[in-house]
Amino acid sequence: MSKLKSFIVSSADEMRHKVSWPKYSDLQSSSVLVLVASLIFALLIGVIDLGFDNVMDLFYNL
């Protein structure tokens, strides 16, 4: 049990004093970048899916 307590105490100490946390503005800009990249990727996949759907419709309706 003492090993578990020691692990938790040392982990909490490391999180408070040894980890460098990003600034809030950095997190905001990274979040916006991920959002924009996700939207672009979703649109690209949607266009590819629409293209395959049209090709398959033409193929099966001949």
C-alpha positions, 0 to 999 in steps of 0.5 A: 500500500505504501508503494501505491501512495508513493507512486501517487504522490510522486506522480502528482509532484511531477505533474505540478513541477516537472511538466511544461504545460502549454499556454491557453493561446497555444491550445486555442490555435492548435484546436482551431488548426485541428478543427479546420483540418478535420473539416477539410478532411471530411469534405474531401472524403464526402466528395470521394464518396459522392464520386464513387456513388455516382460511378456505381450508379452508372455501372449498375444502371447500364 
